[in-house]
């Protein structure tokens, strides 16, 4: 399966092997685009396409956290500085921003902030003011002033180290060389250098007349003009600057972002006139609409609106995640759309039997990218939009690399075409396809008799985050399955040199290497083993939760056996694990209750030794390995903050009290959990007691 085919698969249907291969491809692709954009000032894709690549990468990493690569784009901002400039290390990193693409995602972002900040989650009447400002499509720059004098200027670079463009920046008219009295002794102002549309057109006319390079757009022209080794060239280029943030400051005298923007104006900087402090989603969206309405009239390019939490103390508490702040986000303008013809609908069958429809399209260019496939999600989606083969359809690429069919564009012949009938049988094995009540997905009932599911399960078993057997990739296990060499995971460990002799591509050396690699995996840690089993809904993170909770495979199997009894202590323990709900618990219990699965598991355990869970080193943490329950209202932090702190110290956070609980942290309003804890004679702590304990 090539990259385009993989990217036509929804993230929640990817196998681990597919996810690994796509993350590797995305890392290379995004790195190449970063270098073209930040170093060469010659991007080869649109902003919408680049954003879509980032969104796809982040979505895959969220579902497959153990597949995150060391060179992941989420660990990187921009690109390394070009070699022709001196290097400047930023006193504070210049990070990027996360994106939202519609009002619903914006509301989710703001709701997340309110949940994180306890006083806001407790009192919805407390306003959360956000500053909205146009997102300028230019080159990010950091200006350092000492004693009111401009002493240094740097590009963003990779976020940690940028290019020294001090000499060039002195020729940008909107950037003051000196500031009035009263500014902090050390003041780092950040903003965007851009070129106006009029200046861009004039520059290109001049370049064409002189037989020189013509720039593709104002952003490229601005970046190329600033990043000249000869500052005299920059001097001849018409560049402008908007200030909108700060980095290192010796004395922060303002308490809100809005107040800082006002100070920037007083100090002589240009700030965008559309910058507004907004209260609530309605005001934010009204400002978004206003900016979008004026977009065509502006003499500079913008590609969205940035929202920032106004209060600085809240910004500090929210902090950062990955390469972006939790307190700011970019709301991108809608991506381009296109109309094409739907030539066919293919059905792909995943590891869990889900039938996913994929639109095969007449190739069309959307935002500079040729699109030939698009997701159709499920049977309901096709039915609700009344999508028929041969229809003209409108597609877009926004928020995800997978193109999406938005609607049917009636060409006059739609009603004459036959309505699409979602298959009632698996297209691979012919087994009946069913849809359970309350589910959107249609699944093949063939189980392991379905080659598609068997293929995907075996590919999952040997994937990088599961058994990761070197030399035995997904293609090999599919071939071995089809040729009858392996039918179950245990068969892998019964492969012998004699079984592979004479097979195309397998020589004595490669056979021995495979035997050695298989032998090396006869001992495996329990999180990998559990993940490799392919239990529905159990990804790497859940596998680790189960390993941490139960410690060993015998204990896990015994617990799942007991959890089959409604009301049992084992079922309560399973449901008390933070992150495991009723649906996931049902899948777990049913997996271990299935006789066929137990036969496969017994056979596998006869060939493999599963190592017990090894808890991470948490130093001298007094709560390492302890089970903690938080109940009642926490007064100094949100539940998410408390949970994150406990887990970082090696504790297990549970949602219910049992005799296995070590600490119960109670706050105002604690009820039955506190009562049960005292009846069981457990350690009951106040919130302050807990804080004192974990500060040791």
KOLVEXTI-417229 format. One line per 8 residues: for each residue x negated, z, y of C-alpha. Coordinates in pm, 1 decimal. Example, Ala and Ser with C-alpha at 12.3 -4.5 7.8 and 13.67 -1.06 7.14 Angstrom:
-1230.0,780.0,-450.0  -1367.0,714.0,-106.0
END
This chain:
0.0,0.0,0.0  -152.5,-103.4,333.9  -143.5,98.2,656.9  157.2,-88.2,797.5  357.2,-14.8,483.1  262.8,352.7,494.3  367.4,374.3,858.3  710.2,241.8,768.6
762.5,558.8,563.5  912.8,860.5,742.6  669.9,1150.9,765.1  886.7,1374.0,547.8  866.0,1118.9,266.0  487.0,1073.0,266.0  288.2,1180.3,-35.6  -29.3,1380.4,21.5
-242.3,1081.9,-77.1  -57.6,861.1,170.3  -89.3,1127.5,439.5  -464.0,1162.3,379.5  -519.2,788.4,399.1  -310.0,751.6,710.4  -473.8,1047.2,889.1  -811.9,890.9,818.7
-693.9,557.2,959.9  -531.1,723.1,1261.9  -847.7,920.9,1339.8  -1048.9,598.0,1349.3  -786.1,406.7,1542.8  -725.3,673.8,1806.9  -1100.4,730.4,1850.8  -1144.7,357.9,1911.1
-862.3,355.1,2166.4  -1007.2,664.0,2340.0  -1344.5,494.7,2376.1  -1184.6,178.6,2509.8  -974.7,378.5,2757.9  -1215.6,649.3,2874.6  -1554.5,481.3,2836.6  -1490.7,107.8,2873.4
-1182.9,120.1,3098.8  -1038.0,-157.2,2882.3  -748.0,-22.8,2671.4  -619.1,-258.8,2403.6  -276.5,-94.9,2359.3  -4.5,25.0,2590.3  43.5,391.2,2680.7  360.7,397.4,2470.7
176.9,267.4,2165.3  -106.2,517.5,2214.1  142.7,803.6,2252.4  317.2,689.4,1936.0  -8.9,701.7,1740.0  -71.3,1055.9,1863.6  284.3,1161.9,1777.9  258.5,1018.2,1427.8
-75.3,1192.9,1371.1  58.7,1529.2,1492.5  374.5,1499.9,1282.1  172.5,1432.3,966.5  -65.7,1720.5,1041.2  230.0,1954.0,1095.4  371.6,1869.1,752.3  31.2,1859.5,579.2
-175.2,2131.2,755.2  -442.6,2135.4,485.2  -498.8,1763.5,539.9  -610.7,1810.2,900.2  -945.5,1635.4,935.1  -1254.2,1773.3,1113.0  -1243.1,1462.7,1334.6  -869.3,1497.6,1401.5
-752.5,1357.9,1737.4  -567.1,1688.2,1794.9  -908.2,1856.5,1819.4  -1031.8,1606.4,2074.7  -949.7,1518.6,2434.7  -1054.6,1183.7,2578.5  -1389.6,1047.8,2462.4  -1751.9,1150.0,2491.0
-1911.4,1061.2,2826.6  -2078.5,722.4,2848.5  -2456.3,723.4,2823.7  -2520.4,579.9,3170.4  -2409.7,892.3,3359.3  -2541.4,1245.7,3378.6  -2338.0,1504.7,3191.5  -2145.7,1799.2,3338.1
-1998.9,2074.1,3120.8  -1662.8,2188.6,3255.2  -1642.4,2559.2,3334.6  -1290.6,2544.7,3190.1  -1185.5,2266.5,2950.9  -987.9,1976.0,3093.8  -715.9,1950.6,2832.0  -450.7,1691.2,2768.5
-73.8,1742.3,2759.7  187.0,1728.4,2488.0  475.5,1485.7,2532.2  853.6,1490.9,2526.1  1058.1,1172.6,2532.7  1413.9,1279.6,2608.2  1627.8,1565.0,2739.1  1678.6,1715.4,2394.2
1303.9,1747.2,2337.2  1264.7,1891.8,2686.9  1525.7,2158.1,2610.2  1341.6,2242.7,2287.5  1017.7,2279.0,2483.6  1176.1,2511.2,2740.0  1358.7,2709.1,2471.4  1023.5,2759.5,2299.6
878.3,2906.1,2618.0  1173.5,3140.1,2658.1  1139.7,3257.9,2297.7  767.6,3320.7,2340.2  803.9,3527.3,2657.5  994.3,3838.2,2556.3  1152.0,3913.4,2891.2  1301.2,3564.2,2898.0
1429.5,3578.3,2541.2  1589.1,3916.7,2610.8  1749.4,3811.8,2937.6  1864.8,3449.6,2964.6  1961.2,3510.4,3327.7  1596.9,3537.2,3433.7  1511.3,3193.9,3578.8  1227.6,2987.8,3438.0
1107.9,2779.0,3728.7  909.7,2465.6,3650.0  716.6,2238.6,3883.7  796.2,1870.4,3830.8  549.4,1609.8,3953.3  492.4,1239.4,3882.6  236.3,1163.2,3611.9  -12.2,938.6,3788.4
-162.4,660.2,3578.0  -522.3,693.1,3690.8  -849.2,866.8,3606.9  -861.7,1246.6,3578.6  -1132.1,1406.2,3791.2  -1267.5,1755.0,3860.2  -1407.5,1842.0,4204.8  -1621.4,2152.5,4248.0
-1654.1,2313.0,4591.4  -1895.0,2594.3,4667.6  -1883.2,2760.0,5007.6  -1625.2,2499.0,5107.3  -1862.3,2206.6,5035.4  -1818.7,1940.7,4766.3  -2113.8,1986.2,4531.8  -2006.3,1819.2,4208.7
-1752.2,1579.9,4059.9  -1693.5,1498.6,3693.8  -1462.3,1286.9,3483.7  -1265.8,1453.7,3204.3  -1482.7,1301.3,2931.2  -1403.3,1471.6,2602.7  -1244.4,1768.3,2777.4  -1555.4,1983.2,2750.4
-1822.6,1754.5,2896.9  -1762.3,1484.0,3156.0  -1960.5,1225.9,3349.4  -2132.0,1317.0,3674.3  -1972.1,1085.8,3931.4  -2046.6,1300.4,4236.9  -2211.5,1022.4,4437.1  -1923.1,783.9,4372.0
-1649.5,1036.8,4451.9  -1792.3,1087.4,4800.5  -1665.1,737.3,4880.0  -1300.5,814.7,4793.9  -1123.1,860.6,5125.8  -863.0,1114.9,5010.1  -1130.8,1355.0,4882.6  -1261.8,1589.1,5155.7
-1634.4,1662.3,5171.1  -1570.5,2007.3,5317.7  -1279.5,2249.7,5325.2  -1154.4,2484.0,5598.8  -1250.5,2850.4,5614.7  -1068.2,3088.1,5387.0  -1091.1,2887.1,5065.2  -1238.1,3065.3,4760.3
-1617.2,3054.3,4745.3  -1594.7,2864.3,4416.5  -1301.6,2626.1,4392.3  -1254.6,2357.0,4129.8  -977.4,2114.2,4223.4  -845.5,1871.8,3966.1  -638.9,1562.5,4010.6  -614.2,1188.4,3958.8
-806.6,903.4,4117.3  -597.2,588.4,4133.2  -574.1,249.5,4302.1  -259.7,146.3,4487.6  -78.9,-165.4,4371.4  -147.0,-348.7,4697.3  -517.3,-267.3,4682.5  -522.0,-370.4,4317.3
-377.9,-714.2,4393.1  -619.6,-764.2,4683.6  -914.4,-657.8,4468.0  -820.5,-901.1,4191.7  -784.1,-1184.0,4443.0  -1133.3,-1106.2,4568.9  -1272.5,-1077.3,4213.5  -1121.0,-1410.2,4112.9
-1253.4,-1582.1,4425.2  -1602.3,-1449.1,4352.0  -1581.7,-1544.2,3986.0  -1599.0,-1178.7,3882.9  -1404.2,-973.4,3628.9  -1028.9,-949.3,3694.7  -875.8,-613.2,3606.1  -573.9,-583.5,3376.3
-396.2,-310.0,3571.9  -452.1,-58.2,3854.8  -562.8,218.0,3617.9  -842.3,3.7,3472.8  -940.4,-104.9,3820.5  -960.5,256.0,3943.2  -1160.3,374.9,3643.7  -1392.5,76.4,3651.0
-1449.5,114.8,4023.8  -1530.9,484.1,4006.7  -1753.8,462.1,3701.6  -2013.6,236.3,3860.2  -2379.1,328.0,3818.9  -2430.4,178.5,4163.9  -2229.6,397.4,4403.6  -2239.6,125.4,4668.9
-1997.5,-77.6,4455.2  -1756.4,215.3,4444.9  -1784.4,238.7,4822.6  -1638.5,-111.6,4851.1  -1342.5,-34.6,4626.6  -1018.1,112.0,4772.4  -957.4,432.0,4573.9  -714.8,717.4,4639.6
-666.9,1070.0,4504.9  -382.3,1310.4,4431.2  -468.1,1678.8,4368.9  -248.3,1877.7,4129.3  -440.5,2153.2,3945.1  -739.8,2382.9,3948.0  -1014.2,2486.6,3707.7  -1269.2,2758.3,3780.8
-1186.8,2964.3,4091.8  -1378.1,3268.5,4213.3  -1070.2,3435.5,4363.9  -715.1,3326.1,4277.2  -500.2,3442.4,4567.1  -180.6,3254.7,4473.3  72.2,3360.5,4209.5  249.3,3033.5,4135.9
170.6,2668.6,4088.4  402.6,2576.8,4373.2  210.5,2806.9,4606.6  -116.2,2644.0,4497.5  22.7,2297.0,4575.4  110.7,2418.7,4926.3  -245.4,2550.9,4969.9  -388.8,2216.6,4860.4
-201.2,2049.8,5145.6  -330.4,2310.8,5392.0  -687.4,2249.7,5269.9  -660.9,1876.6,5338.9  -586.0,1732.1,4995.3  -322.2,1469.6,4923.5  -47.6,1596.7,4694.5  234.9,1387.8,4558.2
545.0,1401.8,4780.8  776.2,1401.8,4477.3  641.6,1737.4,4354.4  929.7,1987.2,4332.4  992.6,2338.3,4199.4  1298.2,2319.9,3970.7  1513.1,2588.6,3811.2  1665.4,2491.7,3478.7
1695.9,2173.4,3278.1  1961.8,2023.9,3504.8  1739.4,2041.8,3812.9  1440.3,1917.4,3614.2  1633.4,1617.4,3480.6  1769.8,1544.0,3827.1  1413.2,1527.3,3959.2  1310.4,1313.3,3661.3
1591.9,1070.2,3741.0  1497.2,1066.8,4110.3  1134.1,985.8,4031.8  1232.4,718.7,3781.4  1470.2,560.3,4034.2  1189.3,534.2,4290.3  928.9,423.6,4036.0  948.8,53.1,4120.7
918.0,124.9,4494.6  601.1,335.0,4462.2  269.2,179.9,4558.0  99.4,342.5,4258.6  165.6,344.3,3885.8  324.2,640.4,3711.0  420.5,667.9,3344.4  628.9,984.4,3339.5
684.4,1326.7,3492.7  479.8,1641.2,3425.6  646.7,1983.0,3407.4  451.5,2306.8,3452.9  562.5,2669.7,3436.2  547.9,2786.4,3797.4  443.3,3151.7,3750.8  71.0,3188.0,3683.1
102.1,3515.5,3490.4  336.4,3341.8,3247.6  92.5,3051.7,3216.6  -178.8,3297.6,3115.3  39.2,3465.0,2851.8  157.2,3134.6,2708.4  -199.3,3013.6,2672.3  -296.5,2702.6,2482.7
-237.6,2540.4,2146.7  -469.6,2275.7,2006.2  -568.5,2045.0,2292.6  -278.5,2125.1,2526.1  -130.3,2416.5,2722.8  193.2,2575.4,2601.7  311.8,2595.7,2962.0  304.7,2225.9,3053.8
431.7,1901.3,2906.9  460.2,1534.8,3005.0  802.0,1368.1,2996.2  723.6,1003.1,2933.0  940.5,719.0,3056.5  1122.8,520.8,2786.4  916.6,283.3,2578.6  972.6,-89.2,2563.4
1240.4,-235.1,2341.2  1283.8,-573.7,2178.9  1542.3,-772.2,1986.8  1464.5,-940.0,1655.8  1632.0,-1040.9,1328.5  1668.4,-812.3,1028.4  1567.3,-1031.8,735.3  1609.1,-782.4,451.8
1639.7,-415.8,355.9  1398.6,-273.7,97.6  1445.2,58.9,-79.7  1139.4,277.1,-133.4  1148.0,561.6,-387.7  947.8,876.3,-308.9  800.4,1153.4,-524.3  1117.8,1360.5,-510.8
1336.4,1057.8,-584.2  1460.9,1001.8,-229.3  1568.6,642.7,-166.2  1451.0,539.9,181.6  1573.1,209.7,331.3  1318.6,6.1,528.6  1411.3,-286.6,752.1  1205.7,-602.7,706.7
1209.2,-773.7,1044.8  1123.4,-1106.8,1193.0  789.0,-1012.4,1352.6  828.0,-931.3,1721.6  597.4,-787.2,1987.5  701.3,-448.8,2128.2  476.1,-293.1,2389.6  187.1,-516.1,2288.4
221.4,-444.4,1914.6  359.1,-679.2,1648.7  635.4,-505.2,1455.0  765.3,-629.6,1119.8  904.1,-310.7,959.4  1130.9,-33.9,1084.4  1284.8,275.2,932.3  1655.8,288.4,862.7
1644.4,656.2,758.0  1933.2,678.3,508.5  2268.0,536.8,403.0  2457.2,710.5,686.6  2232.6,552.6,948.2  2300.1,203.6,815.3  2673.0,272.4,787.8  2709.3,432.9,1131.8
2533.0,143.4,1307.0  2697.7,-111.2,1072.6  2362.8,-279.4,1012.0  2383.1,-600.1,808.2  2114.3,-831.4,677.2  2079.0,-1124.5,916.9  2182.1,-920.4,1223.5  2000.9,-929.3,1553.2
1885.0,-572.5,1611.1  1729.1,-389.2,1903.0  1422.0,-184.6,1810.4  1191.9,49.0,1997.6  871.8,242.8,1949.1  899.1,578.1,2123.3  790.1,917.9,2003.2  679.0,788.9,1665.0
463.4,512.5,1526.7  748.7,408.2,1295.9  964.4,157.5,1485.4  1331.3,244.2,1487.2  1638.8,23.2,1481.3  1855.3,135.9,1772.7  2157.3,-87.3,1749.3  2300.0,-417.1,1638.1
2312.9,-692.2,1901.5  2607.8,-909.8,1806.5  2514.2,-1275.6,1806.5  2869.7,-1378.2,1721.8  2811.1,-1385.4,1348.5  2789.0,-1012.3,1272.4  3147.3,-986.6,1147.0  3099.2,-1273.6,905.8
2805.2,-1108.9,730.5  2854.2,-886.4,429.9  2834.7,-513.2,495.7  2529.1,-356.0,337.3  2600.2,-165.6,17.6  2354.5,115.9,-38.9  2236.6,98.9,-401.7  2406.6,323.8,-655.3
2113.4,289.8,-890.9  1741.2,336.0,-846.3  1581.6,-5.6,-779.4  1278.0,97.7,-987.1  1416.9,258.3,-1304.2  1786.6,178.2,-1284.6  1893.5,543.4,-1307.4  2202.4,655.4,-1121.1
2139.4,748.5,-757.0  2334.0,1045.6,-626.2  2387.5,1220.4,-298.6  2450.7,1593.5,-307.0  2710.0,1747.2,-75.6  2556.5,1841.8,257.2  2250.2,1618.6,212.7  2175.5,1293.6,393.0
1933.9,1172.7,125.5  2028.2,971.5,-181.6  1810.7,1053.6,-483.3  1724.9,884.0,-809.7  1829.1,1100.3,-1106.1  1566.1,950.9,-1333.6  1311.1,1225.3,-1278.1  991.3,1166.2,-1471.1
1142.5,870.8,-1655.7  1139.1,688.7,-1321.1  801.8,514.5,-1286.5  817.6,539.9,-906.3  859.5,918.2,-917.1  610.0,960.3,-1199.8  359.1,750.9,-1007.5  405.2,949.1,-689.8
391.8,1286.6,-865.9  66.0,1199.8,-1039.7  -76.8,1060.5,-716.4  23.6,1385.9,-550.6  -137.9,1587.7,-830.3  -481.4,1426.5,-781.8  -459.9,1400.9,-402.6  -719.9,1556.6,-176.8
-531.7,1878.1,-102.4  -429.7,1926.2,-466.2  -676.4,1875.4,-754.4  -886.3,1624.5,-557.8  -1062.1,1479.0,-862.3  -1345.1,1261.5,-733.3  -1324.5,910.0,-872.9  -961.0,947.3,-982.1
-750.2,826.2,-695.7  -386.5,734.2,-674.8  -441.3,376.3,-790.5  -625.4,494.0,-1100.1  -356.2,738.6,-1215.2  -86.6,474.5,-1164.0  -284.0,226.7,-1374.4  -353.5,487.9,-1641.6
15.4,581.5,-1647.8  131.4,222.0,-1680.5  -120.8,164.6,-1960.4  -7.4,476.5,-2148.4  -328.8,679.3,-2107.1  -163.6,961.3,-1914.1  198.5,1068.6,-1883.3  163.2,1426.7,-1760.4
-96.9,1611.4,-1549.4  -237.4,1776.3,-1862.2  -320.1,1433.6,-2003.7  -579.7,1391.9,-1729.3  -784.5,1668.7,-1888.0  -759.7,1501.6,-2228.7  -912.2,1176.5,-2109.2  -1225.0,1088.4,-2306.2
-1505.4,834.5,-2257.3  -1375.0,640.4,-2557.1  -1037.1,591.7,-2387.6  -1200.9,427.5,-2087.9  -1465.0,216.0,-2258.3  -1411.5,-154.5,-2210.2  -1166.4,-113.1,-1923.0  -1224.1,-334.7,-1622.5
-1429.3,-158.6,-1356.1  -1532.8,127.9,-1582.2  -1896.2,133.0,-1687.4  -2092.0,405.8,-1863.1  -2205.5,567.5,-1539.2  -1863.0,565.0,-1371.2  -1699.8,701.4,-1686.9  -1948.2,987.6,-1704.9
-1900.8,1061.2,-1334.6  -1525.0,1085.3,-1390.8  -1568.6,1313.5,-1691.1  -1792.4,1540.0,-1480.8  -1542.0,1539.3,-1193.9  -1254.8,1630.1,-1428.0  -1464.9,1904.9,-1581.0  -1537.9,2046.9,-1236.8
-1164.1,2085.8,-1174.1  -1090.7,2290.4,-1485.2  -1109.8,2587.0,-1249.1  -898.7,2570.5,-933.5  -769.3,2816.4,-675.9  -404.0,2911.3,-688.8  -290.3,2760.0,-353.1  -415.1,2415.7,-458.2
-264.8,2453.9,-803.2  78.9,2550.9,-675.0  73.7,2269.0,-421.9  -30.8,2019.2,-690.6  281.7,2098.7,-895.7  489.0,1902.5,-644.8  769.8,2157.3,-614.3  1032.5,2028.1,-369.5
986.9,2169.7,-16.0  660.1,2342.2,-113.4  379.2,2207.5,101.4  28.5,2343.2,149.5  136.8,2620.2,386.2  411.4,2744.1,152.3  179.3,2725.0,-148.6  -61.3,2951.7,34.0
221.6,3192.2,123.7  318.3,3216.9,-242.5  -43.2,3262.5,-350.3  -92.5,3534.7,-91.7  229.0,3710.5,-193.1  188.4,3703.6,-572.9  -187.2,3672.7,-619.0  -190.5,3501.3,-959.9
-1.4,3239.1,-1159.0  126.0,3486.5,-1422.6  264.0,3708.8,-1145.1  423.1,3411.3,-969.9  589.6,3281.9,-1286.7  713.2,3626.6,-1378.6  856.5,3675.7,-1028.9  1034.1,3337.2,-1039.0
1179.2,3426.3,-1379.9  1318.4,3749.7,-1238.6  1443.0,3576.0,-923.6  1690.1,3377.9,-1135.3  1909.7,3689.6,-1136.7  2125.8,3714.6,-824.3  2063.7,4044.2,-645.2  1739.8,4110.8,-833.2
1443.2,4276.7,-665.4  1234.5,3966.8,-738.2  1480.6,3741.4,-555.4  1489.6,3980.8,-260.7  1108.3,3982.0,-252.9  1100.9,3601.4,-253.6  1353.6,3574.9,27.2  1168.0,3838.7,227.2
860.1,3615.4,258.6  846.6,3496.5,615.6  885.4,3118.3,604.4  1085.3,3094.2,280.0  1458.4,3052.4,317.6  1743.6,3027.7,71.6  1710.7,2651.6,17.7  1339.7,2667.3,-56.3
1386.4,2973.5,-278.8  1650.2,2780.1,-474.7  1408.9,2490.0,-531.6  1135.3,2729.1,-642.7  1353.7,2919.8,-888.5  1503.7,2599.8,-1029.4  1160.1,2442.2,-1074.7  1031.3,2733.5,-1282.8
1361.9,2756.3,-1473.6  1346.4,2392.5,-1588.5  1221.7,2383.0,-1952.5  1044.1,2050.3,-1905.3  851.4,2186.0,-1605.5  747.5,2491.2,-1803.8  629.8,2272.2,-2090.1  417.6,2069.8,-1847.5
292.8,2390.0,-1683.0  201.7,2555.1,-2016.0  17.2,2243.4,-2124.2  -169.1,2228.9,-1795.7  -266.5,2596.8,-1809.1  -412.5,2538.9,-2155.2  -660.6,2304.6,-1988.4  -711.8,2462.9,-1647.2
-808.8,2810.5,-1526.5  -624.0,2909.4,-1209.5  -825.4,3150.4,-997.2  -642.6,3441.2,-836.8  -588.0,3441.4,-463.1  -888.2,3549.1,-258.9  -783.6,3714.4,66.3  -982.4,3605.0,374.3
-1239.5,3838.0,522.4  -1074.0,4030.7,805.6  -1364.6,4263.0,871.3  -1263.8,4627.2,899.8  -898.3,4555.1,962.9  -692.6,4864.2,869.6  -394.2,4646.9,773.5  -566.6,4380.4,563.4
-363.8,4320.0,248.5  -79.7,4543.7,368.7  283.5,4436.7,385.1  443.9,4492.7,723.3  806.6,4476.9,833.8  903.8,4462.2,1201.2  1254.3,4585.9,1278.9  1445.6,4668.1,1591.8
1355.1,4539.6,1935.6  987.7,4503.6,2019.6  926.6,4599.8,2379.0  577.8,4473.3,2456.2  571.4,4139.8,2277.0  793.6,3885.7,2108.4  835.1,3882.0,1732.8  621.6,3566.6,1714.3
337.8,3740.4,1898.1  360.0,4044.6,1670.9  366.6,3834.7,1355.0  71.2,3622.7,1462.5  -132.2,3934.3,1541.8  -52.6,4099.6,1206.9  -137.2,3791.6,1003.9  -463.1,3741.3,1192.1
-559.4,4090.5,1072.4  -487.3,4002.6,710.6  -142.6,4162.7,677.8  162.5,4012.7,507.3  473.0,3999.1,723.5  797.7,4050.8,534.1  1157.6,4028.5,642.9  1290.5,4304.7,418.4
1196.5,4659.7,320.7  1108.9,4751.3,-36.5  895.9,5008.5,-216.0  611.0,4758.0,-189.9  619.0,4770.7,191.8  324.1,4951.8,348.2  428.8,4977.9,712.6  763.1,4950.3,885.8
726.3,4908.9,1261.6  1047.0,5018.5,1433.5  1171.4,4964.0,1782.4  1494.2,5044.8,1963.0  1797.2,4935.6,1763.0  1631.3,4965.2,1422.3  1905.7,5027.5,1171.0  1931.7,4989.6,794.7
1569.2,4887.2,750.2  1442.6,5202.9,916.3  1686.9,5411.1,714.6  1575.9,5252.0,388.9  1209.2,5292.6,483.2  1253.3,5665.1,541.4  1450.5,5703.8,218.8  1163.5,5540.2,29.7
906.6,5756.9,206.3  726.2,5462.2,364.6  496.6,5472.0,667.5  727.7,5428.7,966.9  545.9,5346.6,1291.5  657.3,5308.5,1648.1  547.0,4996.7,1828.6  279.7,5198.9,2008.0
163.8,5349.5,1677.2  122.2,4996.2,1543.6  -70.6,4885.9,1850.4  -298.2,5190.2,1822.6  -354.7,5123.1,1450.9  -442.3,4756.3,1493.6  -673.1,4824.1,1786.1  -909.1,5026.7,1561.0
END
